[in-house]
Amino acid sequence: MTVISEQETRQSTDTSHQVREISIAHSPDSDDAFMFYGLATNKVRVPGLRFTHTLCDIETLNQKAREAVYDVTAISFHAYPYIQDLYALMSCGGSVGEGYGPMIVSPRAFTESEIKVKRIAVPGTLTTAYLALQLYAPGVQTEVVPFDQIIPQVLEGKYEAGLIIHEGQLTYDKAGLHRIVDLGRWWQQTTGLPLPLGGNAIRRALGPQLIAAVSGALHDSIQYALDHREEALSYAMQFARDLDTQTADRFVGMYVNERTLDYGREGRDAVVRLLDMGHKAGIIGPEARVDWV
């Protein structure tokens, strides 16, 4: 597939031939880097558009989305109801756990009943990990800690348990921690659905024509990475936080796959179910109006 030539056949988004800058923000992780490889390295282009990239942790992106700082931003699905007037969900770019997801880990092998009364370090109150935790253990005590500091601070004894996301899901055991609960597995057993963790949202103010062009570009970027896995993975390794290539490839495969190209009916149903359950449980204030573009 020659992505550039396909992109050049798209209807131009700017008849004045001036270049329009599209700001994109995502987390500094190997899976996001892999997903955006085509756009970040100009393997995928759209005439009339220039893409700029900002890397930031997901909880910060959730907060910045409430101010519509970026044209396209990675978000936790938990955050979507709070930004739905400003953003719509893109049909591609999702990270979905197929029976796996955020994990509660601890230096001690607590039982599930014991862990529910512990104070747990969490990566942010707008993360989907936090939403899933509150659905699993309503009212559990938590404290926000930067996601990359959760494992170190649990090991230091500052917290008895931590809720881990990103690559920590594959490295916790090497640090000597026990997995108490995999919330992705719990969610699947509870609902029969995969756990939608994060997605990409696009500013409604861009208008239908730009939204379509940018969405197509992201889809092509994901496809390019999947079609050129070795070179895309090599690029993503700089964001892999000390993972070896085999582990990074495994992690990328968990969260960038065919469902990242399109959620499918099951994936979309899972987003609606998750947000509806969160609202009914009183964890999410606004009722979600899930709108895909």
LOGUVO-388734 format. One record per residue (C-alpha): y negated, x negated, z; residue in one letter. Coordinates in steps of 0.5 Angstrom, whole numbers, plus 500, padded with zeros to 3 digits. Example, Ala and Ser with C-alpha at 12.3 -4.5 7.8 and 13.67 -1.06 7.14 Angstrom:
509475516A502473514S
end
This chain:
500500500M493497498T489500503V482498501I483501494S485507497E479507501Q475506495E477512492T474516498R468520496Q462516499S459518505T452516504D449517497T443512498S448506499H445504505Q450502510V452507516R454503522E460507526I461504533S468504536I470503543A477502546H480498551S482490551P489491550D495489545S496496543D489498542D488492538A494493534F492500532M485497530F487491527Y486494520G478496521L477490526A479485520T476489515N483490512K481497511V474499509R470505507V464504502P458505506G460504513L461498517R465499524F463495530T467494536H466494543T472493548L472496555C476498560D479506560I475508566E469506564T470509557L471515560N465515564Q461513558K464518553A460523558R453520555E456520548A455512548V460511542Y461514535D469513536V472512543T478511546A479516552I484519557S486526556F484527563H477526561A477530555Y475537558P468533561Y466531554I469536549Q462539548D460532545L467530542Y473532538A480529539L482525533M489527530S491520530C490514535G494517541G498513546S504518548V509516553G516519550E520519557G515513560Y508512563G504510569P508508574M508508582I510501584V510498591S513492595P518496599R523501596A520507598F523514597T519519593E518523599S515517603E511515597I507521597K504520604V502513602K495511600R495509593I491504589A489508582V486505576P480511576G480518577T479520570L485517567T491521565T495517570A491519576Y492527573L499526573A499523580L496529583Q500534579L506530582Y503529589A498534590P493531595G496524595V491519598Q488514593T483509592E480506585V481499584V480496577P487497573F488489572D487488580Q492493582I498489582I495483585P492487591Q498491592V502484593L496482597E498488602G491491601K495497599Y502500600E503502593A499502586G499506580L500502574I498503567I498498560H502492560E504492568G509497566Q513492563L511486568T511489575Y518487577D517480575K512480580A517483585G515490586L519496586H518502581R518508586I516513580V515513573D511519572L512519564G519521566R518526571W513529566W518530561Q524532566Q518537569T516540562T521537557G515534553L512527552P506525556L500524552P496519556L490517551G487519545G481517540N475522540A469522535I462525536R461532533R454530531A457525526L458532522G464534518P464529512Q463523516L468525521I473526516A472519513A472515520V478519521S482517515G480510516A483510523L489513520H489508515D488502520S494504524I498505518Q496498516Y498495522A505498522L506496515D504489517H507488524R507481524E500479523E497485527A502483533L499476532S492479532Y494483538A497477542M490475544Q489481548F496481551A494478558R499473558D505477555L510473551D511475544T517479545Q514483551T508485547A512487541D516492546R509494549F506495542V512499540G512504546M504506544Y503505537V508509533N509515528E506519533R500515533T499517526L500524528D501527535Y506533531G506540534R510537540E505532542G499537541R503542545D503537551A496535551V494543552V500543557R497537561L490540561L492547563D496545568M491540571G485546571H490551574K491546579A484545581G484538579I480539572I474543573G472545566P477549562E479545556A478547549R482543545V479541538D483537533W480534527V
end
